[in-house]
Amino acid sequence: LQCGFCTPGILMTLVPFLRDHPHPDEREIREALSGNLCRCTGYQNIVAAVRLASDGIPTPGR
């Protein structure tokens, strides 16, 4: 992220998304982000950050 204008919307989208999909693949992440517009990036680092965050979410039963 560069300017930060899109950050609140992305967070508002991804927090409940990760609650419902704790270990998404790249396609699922990009689909979840499809309603958010970021003019500064190509979303690569945003997707990478979501994948990194999801790695820290415990899997139930483990």
C-alpha positions as CSV (number, residue, x, y, z in Angstrom):
1,L,0.0,0.0,0.0
2,Q,1.2,3.4,-0.8
3,C,-1.2,6.3,-0.2
4,G,-3.5,4.4,2.3
5,F,-6.7,5.6,0.8
6,C,-7.9,2.0,0.2
7,T,-6.7,0.5,3.5
8,P,-9.9,1.0,5.6
9,G,-12.1,-0.6,2.9
10,I,-9.6,-3.5,2.4
11,L,-9.5,-4.2,6.1
12,M,-13.3,-4.0,6.4
13,T,-13.5,-6.5,3.6
14,L,-10.7,-8.9,4.7
15,V,-11.4,-9.2,8.5
16,P,-14.8,-10.9,8.0
17,F,-13.5,-12.7,5.0
18,L,-10.6,-14.3,7.0
19,R,-13.1,-15.1,9.8
20,D,-15.1,-17.1,7.3
21,H,-12.2,-18.4,5.2
22,P,-9.2,-18.8,7.5
23,H,-6.9,-20.3,4.9
24,P,-7.8,-18.9,1.5
25,D,-5.9,-19.5,-1.7
26,E,-4.8,-16.6,-3.9
27,R,-7.9,-16.9,-6.1
28,E,-10.2,-16.6,-3.1
29,I,-8.3,-13.6,-1.8
30,R,-8.4,-11.8,-5.1
31,E,-12.1,-12.5,-5.4
32,A,-12.7,-11.1,-2.0
33,L,-10.7,-8.0,-2.9
34,S,-12.5,-7.5,-6.2
35,G,-14.8,-4.9,-4.8
36,N,-12.0,-2.8,-3.5
37,L,-10.1,-0.3,-5.7
38,C,-6.5,0.4,-5.1
39,R,-4.9,2.8,-7.6
40,C,-1.4,2.6,-6.2
41,T,-0.6,-1.2,-6.4
42,G,-1.2,-4.3,-8.4
43,Y,-2.5,-6.0,-5.3
44,Q,0.5,-8.4,-5.2
45,N,1.7,-7.2,-1.8
46,I,-1.9,-7.0,-0.4
47,V,-2.5,-10.7,-1.4
48,A,0.9,-11.7,0.0
49,A,0.0,-10.0,3.3
50,V,-3.3,-11.7,3.5
51,R,-1.6,-15.1,2.9
52,L,0.9,-14.3,5.6
53,A,-1.8,-13.3,8.0
54,S,-3.8,-16.4,7.2
55,D,-0.8,-18.6,8.0
56,G,-1.0,-17.3,11.6
57,I,-4.7,-18.3,12.0
58,P,-5.0,-21.5,14.0
59,T,-6.9,-24.4,12.4
60,P,-9.7,-25.7,14.7
61,G,-8.9,-29.1,16.1
62,R,-5.2,-28.6,16.0
